[in-house]
Amino acid sequence: MKLAKFAFLLLGAGLLWLLLRQTDLAPIVAQSRLVGVGGMLAILGLDGLTFAIDVASWQQTLPAAGRGLGWTTRLYGIRMIGEAYNNITPMASMGGEPVKAWLLKRRHGIGYRDAGASLVLAKTTSMVGLVLLVGVGCVLVMLREDLSSTHQALAGASLALLTVFMIGFFLMQHWKLSTFAATRLGRTCLGARLSGARLSGALRALQDIDLIFAGCYAAQRRELVLSTLFGMVNWLLGVAEI
């Protein structure tokens, strides 16, 4: 295992060297000088703060984890590893989510279903915070008289579309639509080709996760509101960073 880690470290260093060779660093150096040391520290500080707030938002959706600073530190490390996988895989922000669940299971004994449900809930609250932020932006666009009617209509349509997606994502969890869809799939020709044990196991897993969703929405509303507020602040800090 240690040899494999060392090999991957060398591979990563080699890829970084190749990337730097193919990159024109002069504009980056010039822009960094314009920003200055103080500006760079401010940007890095904001980036670290947004990361910490995002971890706090996730922590609110994971009842199996404590609320203390120790758990925040552990989740911070797990999220850093997950983000690394998000950046090196072609699956965007979803590539590192299974890694986070695996680390929670291996290092802290939190089951895959609890971990997976918390990650989905964290994405949901983050999306709600994003819709709130984008909603304010779209309203400001529609109130700007110097913008064309096309821009204003696009802003309104974008807000409506994003809201519909958010509501659909929420209803899938609240009404247990994933279990319903999987059950219906099991009755089709495709479901008949799958082994009974494998299909029933998958259905039980989906039902368990849906029950976790239902329990969180019924008994942990305060935590979900806090998670959403953290998500909103995170998006606002992202604006400040830009």
FENPE-V339275 format. One line per field, one symbol per residue. ss: DSSP state (H for helix, E for strand, - for the rest). A space follows every 10 residues. Layout:
BEGIN
ss: ???
END
This chain:
BEGIN
ss: -HHHHHHHHH HHHHHHHHHH H----HHHHH HHHHHHHHHH HHHHHHHHHH HHHHHHHHHH --------HH HHHHHHHHHH HHHHHHHH-- -HHH--HHHH HHHHHHHH-- -HHHHHHHHH HHHHHHHHHH HHHHHHHHHH HHH-----HH HHHHHHHHHH HHHHHHHHHH HHHH--HHHH HHHHHH--HH HHH--HHHHH HHHHHHHHHH HHHHHHHHH- HHHHHHHHHH HHHHHHHHHH H-
END
